[in-house]
């Protein structure tokens, strides 16, 4: 069989008909993509988790199903805080929730097309397209319609959810069961193909943020100054909005539409005590990794919703860091006060006089 397949490839390549070139190219690209996915998912990532399973005795790490779930968790933990750091500092945290509802409409559209029109459309693809368009609509409402940012977010959020609910009911409820996994998140939705899509999305987001890092930082902290410096602020606003849509669709597999915005906000808030924007991004990614990996593990062991578990772990981390930062601040303040007293009265004369007076 292998020899026959190899023999047909150059024969097809010699046929001058354009109709045979396109299918051959598609098959070739599909083969390259599958080999690349196998190298990353099976050889690199799977091999690493197999070694960890052997060293720690945790058998779940050797399960291909959970290896894909952990890969999804790591990807979400990286891209969520990476984009969310810019959103939080621009007070645009709720755009994640808006685009999550747009992704819900996209998933509903894909499932509706599959059920009613008898076509095969990946729901993640329709979710990505619809959420990206919604991100551009939000930015257009702010730039050209004169709407306030929260107003534009509310319009797109409610409109998207309305479209999704109409499509669900238009299909006589036939797609309601299929959409539940996207609403609440599920480890079972992380198939091999979805893992490849998630890896591609993570690479795109990472490369885009790395290439546009300086302008994005400038626009985030001083939009007026960025305009005066000749930076195309509108273009970078649109880029950030589209990247947010990509993150939302990527995280939707395990977080669900309802909770997907959490990974854009909570890890960033957890890293708030860290000074320096680069260090804060790194700290937020670390917080995201702890939340997602721990949440996926607890979800598997106790058979509970993955998205809700991840969010609860993330909130617990935020509370712990906030309390620790406040306690540290009080201790530092007390130390400074004691130091000031010692500088003013190094020999303790005032204390001795107070004791004598008593």
C-alpha positions, 0 to 999 in steps of 0.5 A: 500500500505504501509503495502504491501511494508513493507511485501515484503522487508523481503521476498526478503531479505530471497531469497538466489538469488544474482540477487535479492540482488542487486536491493533490495540494490539499492532500499534501498540506493535510499530510504535512499538517498531520505529521507536524501535529503528530510530532508536537502532540505525540512525540514532544508533548506526549513524550514529556508527559509520559516521562512525568507519569513514569517519574511521579506515578500519576497514570493520568498523565499518560492518557492521550485524552488527558494529554490533549486536555493539559495541552489545551490548558497550557495554551489557554493559560499562555494566550489568555493573560498575554492578551488580557494584560493589555485589555485590563490596563485599558479597562476593556476587560468585559470585551472578552465576555462580549466576544464569548457571546459572539462565539456562542452565536458562531457555534450555533450558526455552525451547528445550525448549518450542519443540522439543517443545511446538511453541510459539514462546518466546524463549529470552532471555525464559525465561532472564530469568524463570527467573534472576529467580526463582532470584535471589529463591529465593537471597534467600529461602533466606538470609532465611527458611531460615537458610541461609548465603549460599554454601550457598544459592548452591550449592543454586540453582546445582547445581539450575539446572544439573541442570534444564537438563541434564535438559531437554536430554536429555529432548529427545533432544539436539535442542536441544544444538546450539542451546544451545551459543551460549548456553553459550559466547557468540556474536556471531551471537546478537546479532540486531536483536530481541536488540539491542532487548531488550538496550537495554531491559534496560540502560535498566531497570538504569540507571534502577533503580540511579539511583533506588535508589542511596543506599539500595543504597549504605547497605545495601552498606556498613552493612546493620545501620545501614541496618536501624536507620535504617528502610530495608527491607533485604530489599526492596533485597536482592531488587532487587539480586538481580533486577538481577543476573539482568537483567545476566546475561541481557543479557551472556549473548548475547556472554559465554556462561553459563560466563563471564558472571559475569566482567563483574560482577567483573573490571572492578570489581576493576580499578578497586579502586585508585580512591578514592570509590565513584562514581569507582570505578564510573565507572572499572570501567565504563571498564575494562569498555568497554575489555575488551568492545570490544577483545574483540569486535574481536579475536574478529571478526578472529581468529575466536575465541570472543567471551566468552573473548576479552573475559575474557582482555582484562579479566584482562590489564587487571586485571593491568596495573593491579595491577602499576602500582599496586604499583609506584607504591606502592613509589615513593611509599614510597621517596620518603617514606623519603628525605624522612624521612632528609633531614628528620632529617639535612638536611646529610648529616652522618651520611653524611659520618661514615660515609664517613670511618669507612670 
